[in-house]
Amino acid sequence: MTCDRLVCANCAAPVSEGRCPVCRASRERLQQQEGIFAGLTPAALLALLVALVAVAVLARNLAG
Ligand SMILES: [Zn+2]
């Protein structure tokens, strides 16, 4: 999701221009959300799952 088409409720300008503090706050929040979603690629999720399974197996082996 991009913020190109969002219009600020405070200054009625495009949020992407960042004309007022409300615009800048909204833009930063959107960019952070994009960063989170960009990090959660299917490959990353799969790697995380494999790591969790590996830890679980190791823990079971160590517990004996
Ligand atoms: Zn604004």
PDB file of the backbone (N, CA, C, O) and the ligand in Angstrom, with CONECT records:
HET     ZN  A 101       1
ATOM      1  N   MET A   1       0.844  -1.202   0.000  1.00  0.00           N
ATOM      2  CA  MET A   1       0.000   0.000   0.000  1.00  0.00           C
ATOM      3  C   MET A   1       0.871   1.241   0.000  1.00  0.00           C
ATOM      4  O   MET A   1       1.779   1.375   0.821  1.00  0.00           O
ATOM      5  N   THR A   2       0.593   2.137  -0.916  1.00  0.00           N
ATOM      6  CA  THR A   2       1.338   3.390  -0.934  1.00  0.00           C
ATOM      7  C   THR A   2       0.450   4.515  -0.436  1.00  0.00           C
ATOM      8  O   THR A   2      -0.773   4.374  -0.408  1.00  0.00           O
ATOM      9  N   CYS A   3       1.041   5.613  -0.049  1.00  0.00           N
ATOM     10  CA  CYS A   3       0.286   6.731   0.475  1.00  0.00           C
ATOM     11  C   CYS A   3       0.150   7.819  -0.578  1.00  0.00           C
ATOM     12  O   CYS A   3      -0.172   8.958  -0.238  1.00  0.00           O
ATOM     13  N   ASP A   4       0.383   7.503  -1.842  1.00  0.00           N
ATOM     14  CA  ASP A   4       0.335   8.512  -2.900  1.00  0.00           C
ATOM     15  C   ASP A   4      -1.046   9.137  -3.033  1.00  0.00           C
ATOM     16  O   ASP A   4      -1.172  10.332  -3.299  1.00  0.00           O
ATOM     17  N   ARG A   5      -2.085   8.319  -2.845  1.00  0.00           N
ATOM     18  CA  ARG A   5      -3.435   8.809  -3.099  1.00  0.00           C
ATOM     19  C   ARG A   5      -4.146   9.270  -1.841  1.00  0.00           C
ATOM     20  O   ARG A   5      -5.273   9.760  -1.913  1.00  0.00           O
ATOM     21  N   LEU A   6      -3.508   9.123  -0.693  1.00  0.00           N
ATOM     22  CA  LEU A   6      -4.148   9.534   0.550  1.00  0.00           C
ATOM     23  C   LEU A   6      -4.122  11.050   0.685  1.00  0.00           C
ATOM     24  O   LEU A   6      -3.102  11.698   0.448  1.00  0.00           O
ATOM     25  N   VAL A   7      -5.278  11.603   1.074  1.00  0.00           N
ATOM     26  CA  VAL A   7      -5.359  13.039   1.306  1.00  0.00           C
ATOM     27  C   VAL A   7      -5.481  13.271   2.801  1.00  0.00           C
ATOM     28  O   VAL A   7      -6.282  12.625   3.476  1.00  0.00           O
ATOM     29  N   CYS A   8      -4.691  14.187   3.309  1.00  0.00           N
ATOM     30  CA  CYS A   8      -4.669  14.468   4.745  1.00  0.00           C
ATOM     31  C   CYS A   8      -5.977  15.126   5.174  1.00  0.00           C
ATOM     32  O   CYS A   8      -6.506  16.003   4.490  1.00  0.00           O
ATOM     33  N   ALA A   9      -6.490  14.676   6.333  1.00  0.00           N
ATOM     34  CA  ALA A   9      -7.708  15.276   6.862  1.00  0.00           C
ATOM     35  C   ALA A   9      -7.434  16.632   7.498  1.00  0.00           C
ATOM     36  O   ALA A   9      -8.356  17.416   7.725  1.00  0.00           O
ATOM     37  N   ASN A  10      -6.173  16.905   7.782  1.00  0.00           N
ATOM     38  CA  ASN A  10      -5.823  18.141   8.478  1.00  0.00           C
ATOM     39  C   ASN A  10      -5.568  19.287   7.496  1.00  0.00           C
ATOM     40  O   ASN A  10      -6.070  20.393   7.694  1.00  0.00           O
ATOM     41  N   CYS A  11      -4.793  19.031   6.444  1.00  0.00           N
ATOM     42  CA  CYS A  11      -4.417  20.110   5.541  1.00  0.00           C
ATOM     43  C   CYS A  11      -4.949  19.892   4.133  1.00  0.00           C
ATOM     44  O   CYS A  11      -4.753  20.744   3.267  1.00  0.00           O
ATOM     45  N   ALA A  12      -5.622  18.762   3.882  1.00  0.00           N
ATOM     46  CA  ALA A  12      -6.249  18.471   2.596  1.00  0.00           C
ATOM     47  C   ALA A  12      -5.246  18.395   1.452  1.00  0.00           C
ATOM     48  O   ALA A  12      -5.621  18.514   0.285  1.00  0.00           O
ATOM     49  N   ALA A  13      -3.997  18.199   1.775  1.00  0.00           N
ATOM     50  CA  ALA A  13      -2.980  17.994   0.751  1.00  0.00           C
ATOM     51  C   ALA A  13      -2.612  16.510   0.734  1.00  0.00           C
ATOM     52  O   ALA A  13      -2.862  15.800   1.707  1.00  0.00           O
ATOM     53  N   PRO A  14      -2.021  16.039  -0.365  1.00  0.00           N
ATOM     54  CA  PRO A  14      -1.572  14.637  -0.377  1.00  0.00           C
ATOM     55  C   PRO A  14      -0.619  14.343   0.768  1.00  0.00           C
ATOM     56  O   PRO A  14       0.316  15.101   1.028  1.00  0.00           O
ATOM     57  N   VAL A  15      -0.872  13.223   1.454  1.00  0.00           N
ATOM     58  CA  VAL A  15      -0.047  12.852   2.604  1.00  0.00           C
ATOM     59  C   VAL A  15       1.416  12.679   2.190  1.00  0.00           C
ATOM     60  O   VAL A  15       2.331  12.940   2.971  1.00  0.00           O
ATOM     61  N   SER A  16       1.619  12.233   0.947  1.00  0.00           N
ATOM     62  CA  SER A  16       2.977  11.970   0.488  1.00  0.00           C
ATOM     63  C   SER A  16       3.815  13.243   0.436  1.00  0.00           C
ATOM     64  O   SER A  16       5.044  13.172   0.432  1.00  0.00           O
ATOM     65  N   GLU A  17       3.160  14.414   0.395  1.00  0.00           N
ATOM     66  CA  GLU A  17       3.922  15.666   0.359  1.00  0.00           C
ATOM     67  C   GLU A  17       4.411  16.078   1.749  1.00  0.00           C
ATOM     68  O   GLU A  17       5.366  16.845   1.872  1.00  0.00           O
ATOM     69  N   GLY A  18       3.754  15.567   2.794  1.00  0.00           N
ATOM     70  CA  GLY A  18       4.212  15.840   4.153  1.00  0.00           C
ATOM     71  C   GLY A  18       4.172  17.307   4.527  1.00  0.00           C
ATOM     72  O   GLY A  18       5.144  17.830   5.072  1.00  0.00           O
ATOM     73  N   ARG A  19       3.065  17.984   4.245  1.00  0.00           N
ATOM     74  CA  ARG A  19       3.021  19.431   4.487  1.00  0.00           C
ATOM     75  C   ARG A  19       2.797  19.783   5.956  1.00  0.00           C
ATOM     76  O   ARG A  19       3.207  20.856   6.399  1.00  0.00           O
ATOM     77  N   CYS A  20       2.156  18.902   6.714  1.00  0.00           N
ATOM     78  CA  CYS A  20       1.893  19.212   8.113  1.00  0.00           C
ATOM     79  C   CYS A  20       2.310  18.018   8.973  1.00  0.00           C
ATOM     80  O   CYS A  20       2.558  16.935   8.445  1.00  0.00           O
ATOM     81  N   PRO A  21       2.387  18.205  10.285  1.00  0.00           N
ATOM     82  CA  PRO A  21       2.808  17.094  11.166  1.00  0.00           C
ATOM     83  C   PRO A  21       1.931  15.866  11.020  1.00  0.00           C
ATOM     84  O   PRO A  21       2.424  14.743  11.122  1.00  0.00           O
ATOM     85  N   VAL A  22       0.622  16.057  10.779  1.00  0.00           N
ATOM     86  CA  VAL A  22      -0.273  14.906  10.620  1.00  0.00           C
ATOM     87  C   VAL A  22       0.131  14.112   9.389  1.00  0.00           C
ATOM     88  O   VAL A  22       0.170  12.882   9.419  1.00  0.00           O
ATOM     89  N   CYS A  23       0.431  14.819   8.306  1.00  0.00           N
ATOM     90  CA  CYS A  23       0.888  14.157   7.081  1.00  0.00           C
ATOM     91  C   CYS A  23       2.147  13.344   7.351  1.00  0.00           C
ATOM     92  O   CYS A  23       2.241  12.176   6.975  1.00  0.00           O
ATOM     93  N   ARG A  24       3.104  13.975   8.002  1.00  0.00           N
ATOM     94  CA  ARG A  24       4.391  13.296   8.210  1.00  0.00           C
ATOM     95  C   ARG A  24       4.225  12.076   9.109  1.00  0.00           C
ATOM     96  O   ARG A  24       4.858  11.045   8.878  1.00  0.00           O
ATOM     97  N   ALA A  25       3.376  12.184  10.136  1.00  0.00           N
ATOM     98  CA  ALA A  25       3.144  11.050  11.028  1.00  0.00           C
ATOM     99  C   ALA A  25       2.495   9.904  10.255  1.00  0.00           C
ATOM    100  O   ALA A  25       2.888   8.747  10.403  1.00  0.00           O
ATOM    101  N   SER A  26       1.502  10.231   9.433  1.00  0.00           N
ATOM    102  CA  SER A  26       0.821   9.188   8.666  1.00  0.00           C
ATOM    103  C   SER A  26       1.784   8.524   7.695  1.00  0.00           C
ATOM    104  O   SER A  26       1.780   7.306   7.522  1.00  0.00           O
ATOM    105  N   ARG A  27       2.609   9.351   7.067  1.00  0.00           N
ATOM    106  CA  ARG A  27       3.545   8.810   6.082  1.00  0.00           C
ATOM    107  C   ARG A  27       4.548   7.873   6.761  1.00  0.00           C
ATOM    108  O   ARG A  27       4.850   6.800   6.239  1.00  0.00           O
ATOM    109  N   GLU A  28       5.055   8.277   7.915  1.00  0.00           N
ATOM    110  CA  GLU A  28       6.018   7.425   8.618  1.00  0.00           C
ATOM    111  C   GLU A  28       5.380   6.112   9.044  1.00  0.00           C
ATOM    112  O   GLU A  28       6.002   5.052   8.968  1.00  0.00           O
ATOM    113  N   ARG A  29       4.112   6.194   9.501  1.00  0.00           N
ATOM    114  CA  ARG A  29       3.431   4.975   9.941  1.00  0.00           C
ATOM    115  C   ARG A  29       3.247   4.026   8.761  1.00  0.00           C
ATOM    116  O   ARG A  29       3.463   2.821   8.886  1.00  0.00           O
ATOM    117  N   LEU A  30       2.850   4.570   7.623  1.00  0.00           N
ATOM    118  CA  LEU A  30       2.650   3.733   6.448  1.00  0.00           C
ATOM    119  C   LEU A  30       3.965   3.108   6.005  1.00  0.00           C
ATOM    120  O   LEU A  30       4.007   1.939   5.622  1.00  0.00           O
ATOM    121  N   GLN A  31       5.025   3.883   6.058  1.00  0.00           N
ATOM    122  CA  GLN A  31       6.309   3.339   5.622  1.00  0.00           C
ATOM    123  C   GLN A  31       6.777   2.237   6.554  1.00  0.00           C
ATOM    124  O   GLN A  31       7.386   1.262   6.113  1.00  0.00           O
ATOM    125  N   GLN A  32       6.492   2.388   7.857  1.00  0.00           N
ATOM    126  CA  GLN A  32       6.865   1.334   8.794  1.00  0.00           C
ATOM    127  C   GLN A  32       6.070   0.059   8.510  1.00  0.00           C
ATOM    128  O   GLN A  32       6.615  -1.043   8.564  1.00  0.00           O
ATOM    129  N   GLN A  33       4.770   0.217   8.204  1.00  0.00           N
ATOM    130  CA  GLN A  33       3.955  -0.952   7.879  1.00  0.00           C
ATOM    131  C   GLN A  33       4.488  -1.641   6.630  1.00  0.00           C
ATOM    132  O   GLN A  33       4.556  -2.869   6.570  1.00  0.00           O
ATOM    133  N   GLU A  34       4.863  -0.851   5.643  1.00  0.00           N
ATOM    134  CA  GLU A  34       5.409  -1.446   4.427  1.00  0.00           C
ATOM    135  C   GLU A  34       6.688  -2.196   4.737  1.00  0.00           C
ATOM    136  O   GLU A  34       6.938  -3.257   4.164  1.00  0.00           O
ATOM    137  N   GLY A  35       7.499  -1.663   5.633  1.00  0.00           N
ATOM    138  CA  GLY A  35       8.739  -2.331   5.993  1.00  0.00           C
ATOM    139  C   GLY A  35       8.483  -3.672   6.657  1.00  0.00           C
ATOM    140  O   GLY A  35       9.182  -4.650   6.397  1.00  0.00           O
ATOM    141  N   ILE A  36       7.460  -3.708   7.528  1.00  0.00           N
ATOM    142  CA  ILE A  36       7.124  -4.959   8.204  1.00  0.00           C
ATOM    143  C   ILE A  36       6.651  -5.993   7.189  1.00  0.00           C
ATOM    144  O   ILE A  36       7.069  -7.150   7.231  1.00  0.00           O
ATOM    145  N   PHE A  37       5.777  -5.574   6.278  1.00  0.00           N
ATOM    146  CA  PHE A  37       5.255  -6.531   5.305  1.00  0.00           C
ATOM    147  C   PHE A  37       6.330  -6.953   4.316  1.00  0.00           C
ATOM    148  O   PHE A  37       6.323  -8.083   3.829  1.00  0.00           O
ATOM    149  N   ALA A  38       7.237  -6.062   4.024  1.00  0.00           N
ATOM    150  CA  ALA A  38       8.317  -6.415   3.100  1.00  0.00           C
ATOM    151  C   ALA A  38       9.218  -7.466   3.719  1.00  0.00           C
ATOM    152  O   ALA A  38       9.792  -8.292   3.011  1.00  0.00           O
ATOM    153  N   GLY A  39       9.346  -7.437   5.058  1.00  0.00           N
ATOM    154  CA  GLY A  39      10.200  -8.408   5.722  1.00  0.00           C
ATOM    155  C   GLY A  39       9.550  -9.769   5.842  1.00  0.00           C
ATOM    156  O   GLY A  39      10.240 -10.771   6.032  1.00  0.00           O
ATOM    157  N   LEU A  40       8.218  -9.821   5.731  1.00  0.00           N
ATOM    158  CA  LEU A  40       7.519 -11.097   5.901  1.00  0.00           C
ATOM    159  C   LEU A  40       7.241 -11.744   4.549  1.00  0.00           C
ATOM    160  O   LEU A  40       6.089 -11.951   4.170  1.00  0.00           O
ATOM    161  N   THR A  41       8.294 -12.053   3.844  1.00  0.00           N
ATOM    162  CA  THR A  41       8.124 -12.758   2.579  1.00  0.00           C
ATOM    163  C   THR A  41       7.873 -14.232   2.873  1.00  0.00           C
ATOM    164  O   THR A  41       8.222 -14.710   3.953  1.00  0.00           O
ATOM    165  N   PRO A  42       7.281 -14.955   1.944  1.00  0.00           N
ATOM    166  CA  PRO A  42       7.062 -16.399   2.161  1.00  0.00           C
ATOM    167  C   PRO A  42       8.348 -17.127   2.489  1.00  0.00           C
ATOM    168  O   PRO A  42       8.349 -18.036   3.320  1.00  0.00           O
ATOM    169  N   ALA A  43       9.434 -16.747   1.854  1.00  0.00           N
ATOM    170  CA  ALA A  43      10.711 -17.402   2.139  1.00  0.00           C
ATOM    171  C   ALA A  43      11.134 -17.150   3.578  1.00  0.00           C
ATOM    172  O   ALA A  43      11.648 -18.051   4.241  1.00  0.00           O
ATOM    173  N   ALA A  44      10.922 -15.941   4.062  1.00  0.00           N
ATOM    174  CA  ALA A  44      11.297 -15.615   5.435  1.00  0.00           C
ATOM    175  C   ALA A  44      10.431 -16.399   6.411  1.00  0.00           C
ATOM    176  O   ALA A  44      10.925 -16.895   7.424  1.00  0.00           O
ATOM    177  N   LEU A  45       9.131 -16.512   6.106  1.00  0.00           N
ATOM    178  CA  LEU A  45       8.237 -17.277   6.977  1.00  0.00           C
ATOM    179  C   LEU A  45       8.655 -18.742   7.014  1.00  0.00           C
ATOM    180  O   LEU A  45       8.651 -19.371   8.071  1.00  0.00           O
ATOM    181  N   LEU A  46       9.015 -19.277   5.852  1.00  0.00           N
ATOM    182  CA  LEU A  46       9.443 -20.676   5.778  1.00  0.00           C
ATOM    183  C   LEU A  46      10.713 -20.883   6.591  1.00  0.00           C
ATOM    184  O   LEU A  46      10.837 -21.864   7.324  1.00  0.00           O
ATOM    185  N   ALA A  47      11.650 -19.959   6.460  1.00  0.00           N
ATOM    186  CA  ALA A  47      12.901 -20.055   7.222  1.00  0.00           C
ATOM    187  C   ALA A  47      12.611 -20.008   8.715  1.00  0.00           C
ATOM    188  O   ALA A  47      13.216 -20.746   9.494  1.00  0.00           O
ATOM    189  N   LEU A  48      11.691 -19.144   9.111  1.00  0.00           N
ATOM    190  CA  LEU A  48      11.336 -19.032  10.518  1.00  0.00           C
ATOM    191  C   LEU A  48      10.729 -20.337  11.023  1.00  0.00           C
ATOM    192  O   LEU A  48      11.033 -20.793  12.125  1.00  0.00           O
ATOM    193  N   LEU A  49       9.863 -20.932  10.198  1.00  0.00           N
ATOM    194  CA  LEU A  49       9.225 -22.191  10.568  1.00  0.00           C
ATOM    195  C   LEU A  49      10.269 -23.293  10.735  1.00  0.00           C
ATOM    196  O   LEU A  49      10.231 -24.049  11.706  1.00  0.00           O
ATOM    197  N   VAL A  50      11.189 -23.381   9.796  1.00  0.00           N
ATOM    198  CA  VAL A  50      12.243 -24.395   9.862  1.00  0.00           C
ATOM    199  C   VAL A  50      13.080 -24.193  11.119  1.00  0.00           C
ATOM    200  O   VAL A  50      13.435 -25.157  11.797  1.00  0.00           O
ATOM    201  N   ALA A  51      13.390 -22.948  11.424  1.00  0.00           N
ATOM    202  CA  ALA A  51      14.191 -22.653  12.615  1.00  0.00           C
ATOM    203  C   ALA A  51      13.446 -23.077  13.878  1.00  0.00           C
ATOM    204  O   ALA A  51      14.045 -23.641  14.794  1.00  0.00           O
ATOM    205  N   LEU A  52      12.154 -22.809  13.928  1.00  0.00           N
ATOM    206  CA  LEU A  52      11.367 -23.188  15.104  1.00  0.00           C
ATOM    207  C   LEU A  52      11.353 -24.703  15.274  1.00  0.00           C
ATOM    208  O   LEU A  52      11.508 -25.210  16.385  1.00  0.00           O
ATOM    209  N   VAL A  53      11.167 -25.420  14.172  1.00  0.00           N
ATOM    210  CA  VAL A  53      11.143 -26.884  14.237  1.00  0.00           C
ATOM    211  C   VAL A  53      12.502 -27.400  14.698  1.00  0.00           C
ATOM    212  O   VAL A  53      12.583 -28.315  15.517  1.00  0.00           O
ATOM    213  N   ALA A  54      13.563 -26.809  14.167  1.00  0.00           N
ATOM    214  CA  ALA A  54      14.910 -27.239  14.558  1.00  0.00           C
ATOM    215  C   ALA A  54      15.135 -27.026  16.044  1.00  0.00           C
ATOM    216  O   ALA A  54      15.699 -27.887  16.720  1.00  0.00           O
ATOM    217  N   VAL A  55      14.702 -25.895  16.551  1.00  0.00           N
ATOM    218  CA  VAL A  55      14.853 -25.612  17.989  1.00  0.00           C
ATOM    219  C   VAL A  55      14.045 -26.600  18.810  1.00  0.00           C
ATOM    220  O   VAL A  55      14.507 -27.074  19.848  1.00  0.00           O
ATOM    221  N   ALA A  56      12.839 -26.912  18.348  1.00  0.00           N
ATOM    222  CA  ALA A  56      12.000 -27.847  19.078  1.00  0.00           C
ATOM    223  C   ALA A  56      12.637 -29.234  19.119  1.00  0.00           C
ATOM    224  O   ALA A  56      12.633 -29.896  20.156  1.00  0.00           O
ATOM    225  N   VAL A  57      13.179 -29.663  17.996  1.00  0.00           N
ATOM    226  CA  VAL A  57      13.833 -30.982  17.945  1.00  0.00           C
ATOM    227  C   VAL A  57      15.052 -30.999  18.849  1.00  0.00           C
ATOM    228  O   VAL A  57      15.272 -31.965  19.579  1.00  0.00           O
ATOM    229  N   LEU A  58      15.842 -29.942  18.808  1.00  0.00           N
ATOM    230  CA  LEU A  58      17.028 -29.862  19.658  1.00  0.00           C
ATOM    231  C   LEU A  58      16.618 -29.901  21.138  1.00  0.00           C
ATOM    232  O   LEU A  58      17.242 -30.593  21.941  1.00  0.00           O
ATOM    233  N   ALA A  59      15.589 -29.170  21.480  1.00  0.00           N
ATOM    234  CA  ALA A  59      15.148 -29.122  22.871  1.00  0.00           C
ATOM    235  C   ALA A  59      14.717 -30.513  23.330  1.00  0.00           C
ATOM    236  O   ALA A  59      15.009 -30.921  24.454  1.00  0.00           O
ATOM    237  N   ARG A  60      14.023 -31.235  22.454  1.00  0.00           N
ATOM    238  CA  ARG A  60      13.589 -32.592  22.819  1.00  0.00           C
ATOM    239  C   ARG A  60      14.784 -33.512  23.013  1.00  0.00           C
ATOM    240  O   ARG A  60      14.817 -34.317  23.944  1.00  0.00           O
ATOM    241  N   ASN A  61      15.776 -33.384  22.113  1.00  0.00           N
ATOM    242  CA  ASN A  61      16.958 -34.236  22.225  1.00  0.00           C
ATOM    243  C   ASN A  61      17.727 -33.931  23.502  1.00  0.00           C
ATOM    244  O   ASN A  61      18.218 -34.840  24.172  1.00  0.00           O
ATOM    245  N   LEU A  62      17.827 -32.656  23.834  1.00  0.00           N
ATOM    246  CA  LEU A  62      18.581 -32.270  25.030  1.00  0.00           C
ATOM    247  C   LEU A  62      17.850 -32.747  26.290  1.00  0.00           C
ATOM    248  O   LEU A  62      18.472 -33.115  27.287  1.00  0.00           O
ATOM    249  N   ALA A  63      16.515 -32.732  26.217  1.00  0.00           N
ATOM    250  CA  ALA A  63      15.734 -33.158  27.401  1.00  0.00           C
ATOM    251  C   ALA A  63      15.854 -34.661  27.592  1.00  0.00           C
ATOM    252  O   ALA A  63      15.588 -35.175  28.678  1.00  0.00           O
ATOM    253  N   GLY A  64      16.249 -35.356  26.555  1.00  0.00           N
ATOM    254  CA  GLY A  64      16.527 -36.764  26.676  1.00  0.00           C
ATOM    255  C   GLY A  64      15.367 -37.661  26.456  1.00  0.00           C
ATOM    256  O   GLY A  64      15.506 -38.882  26.538  1.00  0.00           O
TER     257      GLY A  64
HETATM  258 ZN    ZN A 101      -1.556  17.234   6.406  1.00  0.00          ZN2+
END
